[in-house]
Amino acid sequence: MFLHLGAGYSVRTREIIAIFDYGIFDAGKKKLPPSEQEPVSCLEEGEENIKSVVLTDKGSYLSGISSLTLKKRAGIVL
């Protein structure tokens, strides 16, 4: 099963390690989870608000879709 992150980006649900609310990084000025690569931006053109961070075993993604919505779509238990 795949999870759509926005702007044409999708990831396999089995590759997802965690889905975070971006507010925890933005408010506390904390760094994103460590990754070998820069995070991929999955924002639609003209969209500015990052709402969630999706951490996978292949990298991290910044999404304009809320973390709660992504978790529901993926079927992840809170």
All heavy atoms as a GROMACS GRO file, in nm:
protein
  598
    1MET      N    1   0.084  -0.117   0.000
    1MET     CA    2   0.000   0.000   0.000
    1MET      C    3   0.090   0.124   0.000
    1MET      O    4   0.196   0.126   0.060
    1MET     CB    5  -0.090  -0.002   0.123
    1MET     CG    6  -0.184   0.111   0.132
    1MET     SD    7  -0.281   0.097   0.283
    1MET     CE    8  -0.433   0.156   0.225
    2PHE      N    9   0.041   0.228  -0.066
    2PHE     CA   10   0.115   0.353  -0.076
    2PHE      C   11   0.042   0.464  -0.001
    2PHE      O   12  -0.080   0.462   0.011
    2PHE     CB   13   0.132   0.394  -0.223
    2PHE     CG   14   0.230   0.310  -0.298
    2PHE    CD1   15   0.191   0.194  -0.361
    2PHE    CD2   16   0.363   0.347  -0.304
    2PHE    CE1   17   0.281   0.116  -0.431
    2PHE    CE2   18   0.455   0.271  -0.373
    2PHE     CZ   19   0.414   0.155  -0.436
    3LEU      N   20   0.118   0.560   0.046
    3LEU     CA   21   0.062   0.678   0.112
    3LEU      C   22   0.101   0.800   0.031
    3LEU      O   23   0.220   0.827   0.009
    3LEU     CB   24   0.117   0.690   0.255
    3LEU     CG   25   0.073   0.814   0.333
    3LEU    CD1   26  -0.078   0.813   0.353
    3LEU    CD2   27   0.143   0.820   0.466
    4HIS      N   28   0.000   0.876  -0.015
    4HIS     CA   29   0.024   0.998  -0.093
    4HIS      C   30   0.059   1.112   0.004
    4HIS      O   31  -0.013   1.139   0.098
    4HIS     CB   32  -0.101   1.034  -0.173
    4HIS     CG   33  -0.089   1.162  -0.247
    4HIS    ND1   34  -0.008   1.176  -0.358
    4HIS    CD2   35  -0.146   1.282  -0.226
    4HIS    CE1   36  -0.018   1.300  -0.401
    4HIS    NE2   37  -0.100   1.367  -0.323
    5LEU      N   38   0.173   1.179  -0.022
    5LEU     CA   39   0.221   1.286   0.065
    5LEU      C   40   0.196   1.426   0.010
    5LEU      O   41   0.218   1.524   0.079
    5LEU     CB   42   0.372   1.270   0.090
    5LEU     CG   43   0.416   1.136   0.147
    5LEU    CD1   44   0.568   1.132   0.157
    5LEU    CD2   45   0.352   1.114   0.283
    6GLY      N   46   0.151   1.434  -0.114
    6GLY     CA   47   0.128   1.563  -0.178
    6GLY      C   48   0.224   1.585  -0.293
    6GLY      O   49   0.332   1.525  -0.297
    7ALA      N   50   0.185   1.670  -0.387
    7ALA     CA   51   0.267   1.708  -0.503
    7ALA      C   52   0.319   1.587  -0.580
    7ALA      O   53   0.430   1.588  -0.632
    7ALA     CB   54   0.384   1.796  -0.458
    8GLY      N   55   0.239   1.481  -0.586
    8GLY     CA   56   0.277   1.364  -0.664
    8GLY      C   57   0.373   1.268  -0.596
    8GLY      O   58   0.419   1.173  -0.658
    9TYR      N   59   0.404   1.290  -0.471
    9TYR     CA   60   0.494   1.202  -0.397
    9TYR      C   61   0.415   1.098  -0.319
    9TYR      O   62   0.317   1.131  -0.251
    9TYR     CB   63   0.582   1.280  -0.299
    9TYR     CG   64   0.689   1.361  -0.365
    9TYR    CD1   65   0.665   1.493  -0.400
    9TYR    CD2   66   0.813   1.307  -0.393
    9TYR    CE1   67   0.763   1.569  -0.462
    9TYR    CE2   68   0.912   1.382  -0.454
    9TYR     CZ   69   0.887   1.513  -0.488
    9TYR     OH   70   0.984   1.588  -0.548
   10SER      N   71   0.460   0.974  -0.327
   10SER     CA   72   0.400   0.865  -0.250
   10SER      C   73   0.512   0.778  -0.195
   10SER      O   74   0.620   0.768  -0.255
   10SER     CB   75   0.310   0.779  -0.339
   10SER     OG   76   0.201   0.854  -0.386
   11VAL      N   77   0.486   0.716  -0.082
   11VAL     CA   78   0.582   0.622  -0.022
   11VAL      C   79   0.507   0.496   0.016
   11VAL      O   80   0.387   0.498   0.041
   11VAL     CB   81   0.653   0.681   0.103
   11VAL    CG1   82   0.740   0.799   0.067
   11VAL    CG2   83   0.554   0.719   0.210
   12ARG      N   84   0.579   0.387   0.021
   12ARG     CA   85   0.519   0.262   0.066
   12ARG      C   86   0.496   0.270   0.217
   12ARG      O   87   0.584   0.317   0.290
   12ARG     CB   88   0.610   0.143   0.037
   12ARG     CG   89   0.620   0.109  -0.109
   12ARG     CD   90   0.707  -0.016  -0.125
   12ARG     NE   91   0.710  -0.056  -0.262
   12ARG     CZ   92   0.631  -0.149  -0.314
   12ARG    NH1   93   0.544  -0.212  -0.237
   12ARG    NH2   94   0.639  -0.180  -0.441
   13THR      N   95   0.381   0.224   0.261
   13THR     CA   96   0.350   0.233   0.404
   13THR      C   97   0.445   0.148   0.487
   13THR      O   98   0.475   0.183   0.601
   13THR     CB   99   0.204   0.194   0.432
   13THR    OG1  100   0.177   0.066   0.375
   13THR    CG2  101   0.108   0.296   0.376
   14ARG      N  102   0.495   0.040   0.432
   14ARG     CA  103   0.586  -0.046   0.510
   14ARG      C  104   0.723   0.019   0.529
   14ARG      O  105   0.801  -0.024   0.612
   14ARG     CB  106   0.598  -0.183   0.447
   14ARG     CG  107   0.666  -0.184   0.314
   14ARG     CD  108   0.680  -0.325   0.261
   14ARG     NE  109   0.736  -0.322   0.128
   14ARG     CZ  110   0.710  -0.411   0.036
   14ARG    NH1  111   0.628  -0.510   0.063
   14ARG    NH2  112   0.765  -0.402  -0.082
   15GLU      N  113   0.755   0.124   0.451
   15GLU     CA  114   0.882   0.195   0.466
   15GLU      C  115   0.874   0.306   0.570
   15GLU      O  116   0.977   0.360   0.610
   15GLU     CB  117   0.924   0.255   0.332
   15GLU     CG  118   0.957   0.154   0.226
   15GLU     CD  119   0.989   0.216   0.092
   15GLU    OE1  120   0.976   0.339   0.076
   15GLU    OE2  121   1.028   0.141   0.001
   16ILE      N  122   0.753   0.342   0.614
   16ILE     CA  123   0.736   0.452   0.709
   16ILE      C  124   0.782   0.411   0.848
   16ILE      O  125   0.739   0.308   0.901
   16ILE     CB  126   0.589   0.499   0.713
   16ILE    CG1  127   0.549   0.555   0.576
   16ILE    CG2  128   0.570   0.605   0.821
   16ILE    CD1  129   0.402   0.589   0.565
   17ILE      N  130   0.868   0.493   0.904
   17ILE     CA  131   0.916   0.472   1.041
   17ILE      C  132   0.832   0.554   1.137
   17ILE      O  133   0.789   0.505   1.241
   17ILE     CB  134   1.065   0.508   1.054
   17ILE    CG1  135   1.148   0.416   0.965
   17ILE    CG2  136   1.110   0.504   1.199
   17ILE    CD1  137   1.292   0.458   0.949
   18ALA      N  138   0.807   0.681   1.102
   18ALA     CA  139   0.729   0.770   1.188
   18ALA      C  140   0.672   0.885   1.108
   18ALA      O  141   0.726   0.922   1.004
   18ALA     CB  142   0.817   0.825   1.301
   19ILE      N  143   0.562   0.940   1.160
   19ILE     CA  144   0.501   1.060   1.104
   19ILE      C  145   0.493   1.161   1.217
   19ILE      O  146   0.432   1.133   1.320
   19ILE     CB  147   0.362   1.033   1.045
   19ILE    CG1  148   0.370   0.930   0.932
   19ILE    CG2  149   0.299   1.163   0.995
   19ILE    CD1  150   0.235   0.886   0.877
   20PHE      N  151   0.557   1.276   1.199
   20PHE     CA  152   0.562   1.379   1.302
   20PHE      C  153   0.484   1.503   1.261
   20PHE      O  154   0.478   1.536   1.143
   20PHE     CB  155   0.708   1.424   1.327
   20PHE     CG  156   0.800   1.315   1.372
   20PHE    CD1  157   0.891   1.260   1.282
   20PHE    CD2  158   0.798   1.270   1.502
   20PHE    CE1  159   0.978   1.161   1.322
   20PHE    CE2  160   0.885   1.170   1.543
   20PHE     CZ  161   0.975   1.116   1.454
   21ASP      N  162   0.431   1.573   1.359
   21ASP     CA  163   0.373   1.706   1.336
   21ASP      C  164   0.491   1.802   1.326
   21ASP      O  165   0.579   1.804   1.411
   21ASP     CB  166   0.283   1.744   1.452
   21ASP     CG  167   0.209   1.874   1.429
   21ASP    OD1  168   0.254   1.956   1.348
   21ASP    OD2  169   0.107   1.894   1.495
   22TYR      N  170   0.495   1.882   1.219
   22TYR     CA  171   0.608   1.973   1.197
   22TYR      C  172   0.621   2.077   1.309
   22TYR      O  173   0.729   2.126   1.336
   22TYR     CB  174   0.595   2.043   1.062
   22TYR     CG  175   0.714   2.130   1.029
   22TYR    CD1  176   0.836   2.074   0.997
   22TYR    CD2  177   0.704   2.268   1.031
   22TYR    CE1  178   0.946   2.152   0.968
   22TYR    CE2  179   0.813   2.348   1.002
   22TYR     CZ  180   0.934   2.290   0.970
   22TYR     OH  181   1.042   2.368   0.941
   23GLY      N  182   0.512   2.106   1.377
   23GLY     CA  183   0.514   2.204   1.485
   23GLY      C  184   0.613   2.171   1.596
   23GLY      O  185   0.667   2.262   1.659
   24ILE      N  186   0.639   2.043   1.620
   24ILE     CA  187   0.734   2.009   1.726
   24ILE      C  188   0.877   2.048   1.689
   24ILE      O  189   0.958   2.074   1.775
   24ILE     CB  190   0.729   1.860   1.766
   24ILE    CG1  191   0.774   1.770   1.652
   24ILE    CG2  192   0.592   1.822   1.816
   24ILE    CD1  193   0.790   1.625   1.690
   25PHE      N  194   0.905   2.055   1.560
   25PHE     CA  195   1.038   2.096   1.515
   25PHE      C  196   1.047   2.247   1.501
   25PHE      O  197   1.147   2.308   1.534
   25PHE     CB  198   1.073   2.031   1.381
   25PHE     CG  199   1.072   1.882   1.387
   25PHE    CD1  200   0.967   1.810   1.332
   25PHE    CD2  201   1.175   1.814   1.449
   25PHE    CE1  202   0.966   1.672   1.339
   25PHE    CE2  203   1.174   1.676   1.456
   25PHE     CZ  204   1.068   1.604   1.401
   26ASP      N  205   0.940   2.308   1.452
   26ASP     CA  206   0.937   2.451   1.427
   26ASP      C  207   0.932   2.531   1.557
   26ASP      O  208   1.005   2.628   1.574
   26ASP     CB  209   0.817   2.486   1.339
   26ASP     CG  210   0.820   2.629   1.290
   26ASP    OD1  211   0.930   2.679   1.261
   26ASP    OD2  212   0.712   2.689   1.280
   27ALA      N  213   0.847   2.491   1.651
   27ALA     CA  214   0.828   2.566   1.775
   27ALA      C  215   0.952   2.562   1.865
   27ALA      O  216   0.991   2.662   1.923
   27ALA     CB  217   0.708   2.512   1.852
   28GLY      N  218   1.012   2.446   1.875
   28GLY     CA  219   1.129   2.431   1.961
   28GLY      C  220   1.260   2.453   1.890
   28GLY      O  221   1.366   2.439   1.949
   29LYS      N  222   1.253   2.488   1.762
   29LYS     CA  223   1.373   2.508   1.679
   29LYS      C  224   1.463   2.385   1.683
   29LYS      O  225   1.585   2.393   1.675
   29LYS     CB  226   1.452   2.632   1.722
   29LYS     CG  227   1.370   2.759   1.720
   29LYS     CD  228   1.324   2.792   1.581
   29LYS     CE  229   1.244   2.921   1.584
   29LYS     NZ  230   1.158   2.938   1.472
   30LYS      N  231   1.398   2.266   1.693
   30LYS     CA  232   1.473   2.141   1.691
   30LYS      C  233   1.504   2.103   1.547
   30LYS      O  234   1.436   2.145   1.455
   30LYS     CB  235   1.392   2.029   1.756
   30LYS     CG  236   1.364   2.053   1.902
   30LYS     CD  237   1.282   1.941   1.959
   30LYS     CE  238   1.248   1.969   2.103
   30LYS     NZ  239   1.160   1.868   2.161
   31LYS      N  240   1.605   2.021   1.529
   31LYS     CA  241   1.641   1.975   1.396
   31LYS      C  242   1.553   1.856   1.359
   31LYS      O  243   1.502   1.785   1.443
   31LYS     CB  244   1.787   1.933   1.393
   31LYS     CG  245   1.882   2.049   1.412
   31LYS     CD  246   2.024   2.003   1.397
   31LYS     CE  247   2.119   2.120   1.414
   31LYS     NZ  248   2.257   2.082   1.395
   32LEU      N  249   1.539   1.838   1.229
   32LEU     CA  250   1.465   1.722   1.179
   32LEU      C  251   1.539   1.595   1.215
   32LEU      O  252   1.660   1.597   1.240
   32LEU     CB  253   1.449   1.732   1.027
   32LEU     CG  254   1.362   1.846   0.976
   32LEU    CD1  255   1.368   1.850   0.824
   32LEU    CD2  256   1.220   1.830   1.021
   33PRO      N  257   1.469   1.481   1.216
   33PRO     CA  258   1.537   1.354   1.245
   33PRO      C  259   1.654   1.333   1.150
   33PRO      O  260   1.648   1.373   1.034
   33PRO     CB  261   1.428   1.250   1.221
   33PRO     CG  262   1.300   1.323   1.232
   33PRO     CD  263   1.328   1.464   1.190
   34PRO      N  264   1.762   1.271   1.199
   34PRO     CA  265   1.880   1.252   1.114
   34PRO      C  266   1.848   1.166   0.992
   34PRO      O  267   1.772   1.072   0.999
   34PRO     CB  268   1.979   1.182   1.206
   34PRO     CG  269   1.903   1.136   1.322
   34PRO     CD  270   1.778   1.214   1.330
   35SER      N  271   1.908   1.204   0.881
   35SER     CA  272   1.887   1.133   0.755
   35SER      C  273   2.012   1.149   0.672
   35SER      O  274   2.086   1.246   0.687
   35SER     CB  275   1.766   1.191   0.683
   35SER     OG  276   1.752   1.135   0.556
   36GLU      N  277   2.035   1.055   0.583
   36GLU     CA  278   2.151   1.062   0.495
   36GLU      C  279   2.133   1.171   0.389
   36GLU      O  280   2.229   1.220   0.334
   36GLU     CB  281   2.174   0.928   0.427
   36GLU     CG  282   2.211   0.818   0.524
   36GLU     CD  283   2.229   0.685   0.454
   36GLU    OE1  284   2.227   0.681   0.330
   36GLU    OE2  285   2.244   0.584   0.525
   37GLN      N  286   2.008   1.207   0.360
   37GLN     CA  287   1.978   1.304   0.256
   37GLN      C  288   1.901   1.421   0.314
   37GLN      O  289   1.846   1.413   0.422
   37GLN     CB  290   1.892   1.241   0.147
   37GLN     CG  291   1.942   1.111   0.093
   37GLN     CD  292   1.836   1.046   0.003
   37GLN    OE1  293   1.729   1.101  -0.018
   37GLN    NE2  294   1.867   0.930  -0.049
   38GLU      N  295   1.896   1.528   0.236
   38GLU     CA  296   1.810   1.640   0.272
   38GLU      C  297   1.665   1.594   0.259
   38GLU      O  298   1.633   1.511   0.175
   38GLU     CB  299   1.835   1.758   0.177
   38GLU     CG  300   1.966   1.828   0.200
   38GLU     CD  301   1.969   1.900   0.334
   38GLU    OE1  302   1.872   1.967   0.369
   38GLU    OE2  303   2.071   1.886   0.403
   39PRO      N  304   1.574   1.650   0.342
   39PRO     CA  305   1.433   1.611   0.329
   39PRO      C  306   1.376   1.655   0.194
   39PRO      O  307   1.413   1.758   0.139
   39PRO     CB  308   1.363   1.685   0.442
   39PRO     CG  309   1.464   1.770   0.507
   39PRO     CD  310   1.596   1.744   0.449
   40VAL      N  311   1.288   1.572   0.140
   40VAL     CA  312   1.220   1.601   0.014
   40VAL      C  313   1.096   1.683   0.044
   40VAL      O  314   1.018   1.647   0.131
   40VAL     CB  315   1.182   1.470  -0.058
   40VAL    CG1  316   1.103   1.499  -0.184
   40VAL    CG2  317   1.305   1.387  -0.089
   41SER      N  318   1.077   1.792  -0.027
   41SER     CA  319   0.958   1.875  -0.008
   41SER      C  320   0.845   1.823  -0.094
   41SER      O  321   0.858   1.810  -0.215
   41SER     CB  322   0.987   2.020  -0.044
   41SER     OG  323   0.870   2.097  -0.032
   42CYS      N  324   0.733   1.789  -0.030
   42CYS     CA  325   0.615   1.738  -0.100
   42CYS      C  326   0.505   1.842  -0.100
   42CYS      O  327   0.386   1.809  -0.094
   42CYS     CB  328   0.566   1.610  -0.032
   42CYS     SG  329   0.688   1.480  -0.026
   43LEU      N  330   0.541   1.969  -0.105
   43LEU     CA  331   0.443   2.077  -0.103
   43LEU      C  332   0.397   2.108  -0.245
   43LEU      O  333   0.476   2.103  -0.339
   43LEU     CB  334   0.504   2.202  -0.041
   43LEU     CG  335   0.554   2.189   0.103
   43LEU    CD1  336   0.620   2.318   0.145
   43LEU    CD2  337   0.440   2.154   0.196
   44GLU      N  338   0.269   2.139  -0.258
   44GLU     CA  339   0.215   2.180  -0.387
   44GLU      C  340   0.274   2.317  -0.422
   44GLU      O  341   0.316   2.392  -0.335
   44GLU     CB  342   0.062   2.191  -0.380
   44GLU     CG  343  -0.008   2.061  -0.348
   44GLU     CD  344  -0.003   1.960  -0.462
   44GLU    OE1  345   0.017   2.001  -0.578
   44GLU    OE2  346  -0.019   1.841  -0.434
   45GLU      N  347   0.277   2.350  -0.548
   45GLU     CA  348   0.331   2.478  -0.593
   45GLU      C  349   0.253   2.593  -0.530
   45GLU      O  350   0.130   2.593  -0.530
   45GLU     CB  351   0.324   2.489  -0.745
   45GLU     CG  352   0.398   2.608  -0.799
   45GLU     CD  353   0.404   2.606  -0.949
   45GLU    OE1  354   0.417   2.497  -1.007
   45GLU    OE2  355   0.397   2.713  -1.008
   46GLY      N  356   0.322   2.687  -0.470
   46GLY     CA  357   0.258   2.801  -0.405
   46GLY      C  358   0.222   2.776  -0.259
   46GLY      O  359   0.188   2.867  -0.187
   47GLU      N  360   0.230   2.651  -0.214
   47GLU     CA  361   0.199   2.618  -0.075
   47GLU      C  362   0.322   2.642   0.010
   47GLU      O  363   0.434   2.606  -0.028
   47GLU     CB  364   0.157   2.470  -0.066
   47GLU     CG  365   0.108   2.428   0.069
   47GLU     CD  366   0.063   2.282   0.069
   47GLU    OE1  367   0.111   2.204  -0.015
   47GLU    OE2  368  -0.018   2.249   0.154
   48GLU      N  369   0.304   2.706   0.123
   48GLU     CA  370   0.417   2.742   0.208
   48GLU      C  371   0.418   2.667   0.341
   48GLU      O  372   0.523   2.653   0.402
   48GLU     CB  373   0.416   2.891   0.236
   48GLU     CG  374   0.432   2.976   0.112
   48GLU     CD  375   0.421   3.124   0.142
   48GLU    OE1  376   0.404   3.161   0.260
   48GLU    OE2  377   0.428   3.202   0.047
   49ASN      N  378   0.304   2.624   0.389
   49ASN     CA  379   0.295   2.567   0.523
   49ASN      C  380   0.332   2.420   0.524
   49ASN      O  381   0.263   2.337   0.466
   49ASN     CB  382   0.153   2.583   0.579
   49ASN     CG  383   0.116   2.727   0.601
   49ASN    OD1  384   0.204   2.811   0.621
   49ASN    ND2  385  -0.011   2.757   0.597
   50ILE      N  386   0.440   2.390   0.593
   50ILE     CA  387   0.476   2.250   0.617
   50ILE      C  388   0.397   2.206   0.739
   50ILE      O  389   0.402   2.271   0.843
   50ILE     CB  390   0.628   2.236   0.644
   50ILE    CG1  391   0.708   2.287   0.527
   50ILE    CG2  392   0.662   2.090   0.675
   50ILE    CD1  393   0.855   2.299   0.555
   51LYS      N  394   0.324   2.097   0.727
   51LYS     CA  395   0.242   2.051   0.838
   51LYS      C  396   0.293   1.922   0.901
   51LYS      O  397   0.265   1.894   1.016
   51LYS     CB  398   0.097   2.032   0.792
   51LYS     CG  399   0.033   2.163   0.750
   51LYS     CD  400  -0.110   2.142   0.709
   51LYS     CE  401  -0.171   2.273   0.662
   51LYS     NZ  402  -0.305   2.254   0.609
   52SER      N  403   0.368   1.842   0.825
   52SER     CA  404   0.415   1.716   0.881
   52SER      C  405   0.549   1.675   0.821
   52SER      O  406   0.589   1.722   0.715
   52SER     CB  407   0.312   1.606   0.857
   52SER     OG  408   0.289   1.589   0.719
   53VAL      N  409   0.616   1.586   0.894
   53VAL     CA  410   0.742   1.526   0.850
   53VAL      C  411   0.722   1.376   0.852
   53VAL      O  412   0.680   1.320   0.954
   53VAL     CB  413   0.858   1.565   0.944
   53VAL    CG1  414   0.987   1.498   0.900
   53VAL    CG2  415   0.875   1.715   0.951
   54VAL      N  416   0.750   1.311   0.740
   54VAL     CA  417   0.738   1.166   0.730
   54VAL      C  418   0.878   1.108   0.721
   54VAL      O  419   0.954   1.142   0.629
   54VAL     CB  420   0.653   1.124   0.607
   54VAL    CG1  421   0.644   0.973   0.597
   54VAL    CG2  422   0.515   1.188   0.613
   55LEU      N  423   0.913   1.025   0.816
   55LEU     CA  424   1.044   0.963   0.821
   55LEU      C  425   1.032   0.820   0.770
   55LEU      O  426   0.950   0.743   0.821
   55LEU     CB  427   1.098   0.964   0.964
   55LEU     CG  428   1.235   0.906   0.989
   55LEU    CD1  429   1.341   0.987   0.914
   55LEU    CD2  430   1.266   0.906   1.136
   56THR      N  431   1.110   0.787   0.666
   56THR     CA  432   1.110   0.651   0.612
   56THR      C  433   1.252   0.595   0.621
   56THR      O  434   1.345   0.667   0.654
   56THR     CB  435   1.064   0.649   0.464
   56THR    OG1  436   1.164   0.709   0.383
   56THR    CG2  437   0.930   0.719   0.445
   57ASP      N  438   1.264   0.469   0.587
   57ASP     CA  439   1.397   0.410   0.590
   57ASP      C  440   1.485   0.457   0.474
   57ASP      O  441   1.604   0.431   0.471
   57ASP     CB  442   1.389   0.257   0.594
   57ASP     CG  443   1.308   0.196   0.482
   57ASP    OD1  444   1.259   0.271   0.395
   57ASP    OD2  445   1.293   0.073   0.481
   58LYS      N  446   1.426   0.531   0.380
   58LYS     CA  447   1.502   0.583   0.266
   58LYS      C  448   1.523   0.734   0.271
   58LYS      O  449   1.590   0.789   0.185
   58LYS     CB  450   1.432   0.545   0.136
   58LYS     CG  451   1.430   0.396   0.114
   58LYS     CD  452   1.369   0.360  -0.016
   58LYS     CE  453   1.372   0.208  -0.030
   58LYS     NZ  454   1.313   0.163  -0.154
   59GLY      N  455   1.464   0.803   0.367
   59GLY     CA  456   1.480   0.948   0.377
   59GLY      C  457   1.364   1.011   0.450
   59GLY      O  458   1.279   0.942   0.508
   60SER      N  459   1.357   1.143   0.449
   60SER     CA  460   1.247   1.214   0.515
   60SER      C  461   1.179   1.306   0.415
   60SER      O  462   1.240   1.352   0.319
   60SER     CB  463   1.297   1.291   0.637
   60SER     OG  464   1.401   1.378   0.600
   61TYR      N  465   1.050   1.331   0.440
   61TYR     CA  466   0.967   1.409   0.349
   61TYR      C  467   0.893   1.515   0.428
   61TYR      O  468   0.842   1.488   0.537
   61TYR     CB  469   0.865   1.318   0.279
   61TYR     CG  470   0.927   1.210   0.196
   61TYR    CD1  471   0.969   1.090   0.253
   61TYR    CD2  472   0.946   1.227   0.060
   61TYR    CE1  473   1.027   0.991   0.178
   61TYR    CE2  474   1.004   1.128  -0.018
   61TYR     CZ  475   1.044   1.010   0.041
   61TYR     OH  476   1.102   0.911  -0.034
   62LEU      N  477   0.885   1.636   0.373
   62LEU     CA  478   0.807   1.744   0.431
   62LEU      C  479   0.676   1.754   0.354
   62LEU      O  480   0.677   1.763   0.231
   62LEU     CB  481   0.883   1.877   0.419
   62LEU     CG  482   1.024   1.879   0.478
   62LEU    CD1  483   1.090   2.012   0.449
   62LEU    CD2  484   1.020   1.852   0.626
   63SER      N  485   0.563   1.750   0.425
   63SER     CA  486   0.434   1.747   0.358
   63SER      C  487   0.344   1.860   0.405
   63SER      O  488   0.351   1.902   0.521
   63SER     CB  489   0.366   1.613   0.386
   63SER     OG  490   0.237   1.609   0.327
   64GLY      N  491   0.258   1.905   0.317
   64GLY     CA  492   0.159   2.006   0.350
   64GLY      C  493   0.030   1.945   0.404
   64GLY      O  494  -0.065   2.015   0.433
   65ILE      N  495   0.026   1.812   0.418
   65ILE     CA  496  -0.089   1.742   0.472
   65ILE      C  497  -0.062   1.716   0.620
   65ILE      O  498   0.049   1.677   0.658
   65ILE     CB  499  -0.112   1.610   0.397
   65ILE    CG1  500  -0.133   1.638   0.248
   65ILE    CG2  501  -0.229   1.533   0.456
   65ILE    CD1  502  -0.138   1.514   0.160
   66SER      N  503  -0.162   1.734   0.704
   66SER     CA  504  -0.142   1.720   0.848
   66SER      C  505  -0.102   1.578   0.886
   66SER      O  506  -0.138   1.481   0.818
   66SER     CB  507  -0.268   1.760   0.925
   66SER     OG  508  -0.365   1.658   0.917
   67SER      N  509  -0.028   1.566   0.993
   67SER     CA  510   0.020   1.436   1.039
   67SER      C  511  -0.097   1.345   1.076
   67SER      O  512  -0.094   1.224   1.049
   67SER     CB  513   0.114   1.452   1.158
   67SER     OG  514   0.050   1.519   1.264
   68LEU      N  515  -0.202   1.400   1.135
   68LEU     CA  516  -0.318   1.320   1.172
   68LEU      C  517  -0.386   1.261   1.048
   68LEU      O  518  -0.421   1.142   1.046
   68LEU     CB  519  -0.418   1.404   1.253
   68LEU     CG  520  -0.538   1.330   1.308
   68LEU    CD1  521  -0.495   1.215   1.399
   68LEU    CD2  522  -0.628   1.425   1.384
   69THR      N  523  -0.400   1.340   0.943
   69THR     CA  524  -0.460   1.292   0.818
   69THR      C  525  -0.374   1.183   0.756
   69THR      O  526  -0.425   1.081   0.710
   69THR     CB  527  -0.478   1.408   0.719
   69THR    OG1  528  -0.564   1.506   0.779
   69THR    CG2  529  -0.538   1.361   0.588
   70LEU      N  530  -0.243   1.203   0.754
   70LEU     CA  531  -0.154   1.102   0.698
   70LEU      C  532  -0.161   0.972   0.777
   70LEU      O  533  -0.162   0.863   0.719
   70LEU     CB  534  -0.010   1.154   0.694
   70LEU     CG  535   0.019   1.266   0.594
   70LEU    CD1  536   0.162   1.316   0.612
   70LEU    CD2  537  -0.005   1.220   0.452
   71LYS      N  538  -0.166   0.982   0.909
   71LYS     CA  539  -0.175   0.861   0.992
   71LYS      C  540  -0.306   0.786   0.967
   71LYS      O  541  -0.307   0.664   0.960
   71LYS     CB  542  -0.163   0.898   1.140
   71LYS     CG  543  -0.023   0.939   1.179
   71LYS     CD  544  -0.016   0.980   1.323
   71LYS     CE  545   0.121   1.030   1.360
   71LYS     NZ  546   0.130   1.072   1.501
   72LYS      N  547  -0.416   0.860   0.951
   72LYS     CA  548  -0.543   0.795   0.920
   72LYS      C  549  -0.538   0.727   0.786
   72LYS      O  550  -0.586   0.614   0.771
   72LYS     CB  551  -0.656   0.899   0.923
   72LYS     CG  552  -0.696   0.944   1.062
   72LYS     CD  553  -0.808   1.046   1.053
   72LYS     CE  554  -0.843   1.099   1.190
   72LYS     NZ  555  -0.947   1.204   1.180
   73ARG      N  556  -0.483   0.795   0.686
   73ARG     CA  557  -0.473   0.736   0.552
   73ARG      C  558  -0.387   0.609   0.551
   73ARG      O  559  -0.414   0.515   0.478
   73ARG     CB  560  -0.413   0.836   0.454
   73ARG     CG  561  -0.503   0.949   0.417
   73ARG     CD  562  -0.434   1.038   0.316
   73ARG     NE  563  -0.512   1.156   0.285
   73ARG     CZ  564  -0.473   1.249   0.202
   73ARG    NH1  565  -0.355   1.241   0.142
   73ARG    NH2  566  -0.550   1.354   0.178
   74ALA      N  567  -0.281   0.611   0.630
   74ALA     CA  568  -0.189   0.498   0.634
   74ALA      C  569  -0.241   0.385   0.722
   74ALA      O  570  -0.189   0.273   0.714
   74ALA     CB  571  -0.052   0.544   0.684
   75GLY      N  572  -0.338   0.413   0.806
   75GLY     CA  573  -0.389   0.311   0.897
   75GLY      C  574  -0.298   0.286   1.014
   75GLY      O  575  -0.299   0.180   1.073
   76ILE      N  576  -0.218   0.386   1.049
   76ILE     CA  577  -0.125   0.373   1.162
   76ILE      C  578  -0.200   0.398   1.292
   76ILE      O  579  -0.273   0.495   1.303
   76ILE     CB  580  -0.007   0.472   1.148
   76ILE    CG1  581   0.075   0.436   1.025
   76ILE    CG2  582   0.081   0.472   1.272
   76ILE    CD1  583   0.184   0.536   0.992
   77VAL      N  584  -0.180   0.311   1.390
   77VAL     CA  585  -0.245   0.325   1.520
   77VAL      C  586  -0.172   0.432   1.601
   77VAL      O  587  -0.049   0.430   1.611
   77VAL     CB  588  -0.244   0.192   1.596
   77VAL    CG1  589  -0.308   0.208   1.733
   77VAL    CG2  590  -0.317   0.085   1.516
   78LEU      N  591  -0.248   0.527   1.656
   78LEU     CA  592  -0.186   0.634   1.736
   78LEU      C  593  -0.148   0.585   1.873
   78LEU      O  594  -0.209   0.507   1.934
   78LEU     CB  595  -0.283   0.752   1.749
   78LEU     CG  596  -0.321   0.819   1.618
   78LEU    CD1  597  -0.426   0.924   1.642
   78LEU    CD2  598  -0.199   0.882   1.556
   0.00000   0.00000   0.00000
